[in-house]
Amino acid sequence: MARKETSINSNSNKLPEAELPEVNFSDYGDVRYLHLGTQWVQGSMLLDKPFDIELEYVQRMMVWLLFAEPGTVAARHAMQLGLGSAALTKFCYKKLKMKTTAIELNPQVLAACRLWFKLPADDLRLKVILADAAQEIRKAAHHGTVDALQVDLYDHEAAAPVLDSVDFYADCRELLSEDGVMTVNLFGRDSSYISSLEKIAEVFGPESVWAFKPTREGNTVVAAQREPTRPERGELSQRAEVIESRYGLPAKKWLRLFKPVF
């Protein structure tokens, strides 16, 4: 099947402090992919279901739902650090009906999401902030307001997380509400994975950290709770049933792959 490609050149509208890569898109069958000047996939969208989540690891970034009472989801606030193809932002906003905030460095990624990936315009529940996430999340107005923080900050080389320090994860923890959860995409077969996991555990406490087994591509989604809980298996199974029936996410499968780390 033929692959169609198009691009937006970011050089004419780049932030002064950053050399931002060209934003590329490719269509293959019924899927549209986002690239940042390389072959690496930075996000995707099903052309006939633009508000669903297509990539497995991105679906797993929604695992925080296992820790939330189902009836409270729509009243919660989700924040994404890194917009990607806006899959998480769109899902939280359109499917879960949540207040949703995304922080993105590259203005052309935002332009691409609006033009090619069906990201709705900002409104009372949806806001995209063009900023450096490391600086933006230090603002006091965000602290304690986020129930689901989703961190997926890889550059165009996709070699390691752009932000991955103890200080950064401490700033992330400050964003969370009392029962808030951070989910992070890490490369679980990369040597940096253990280092990242240790930093997260240092900040959140070992008993707060959960992780999936890696996907076939090597992505490992890690979850860290603001305040640790260890829900019983029966409770998690009940929530997984609700998540799967309401939102179409493979939450029952998650339970076979998602465990406390320590």
Buried (B, 14 or more C-beta within 10 A) or exposed (E): EEEEEEBBBBEEEBBEEEEBBBBBBBBEEEBBBBBBBBEBBBBBBBEEEBBBBBBBBBBBBBBBBBBBEBEEBEEBBBBBBBBBBBBBBBBBBBBBEBBBBBBBBBBBBBBBBBEBBBBBEBEEBBBBBBBBBBEBBBEEEBBEBBBBBBBBBBBBEBEBBBBBEEEBBEBBBBBBBEBBBBBBBBBBEBEEBEEBBEBBBEBBBBBBBBBBEBBEEEBBBBBBBBBBEEEEEEEBBEBBEBBBEBBBBBBEBBBEBBEEBE
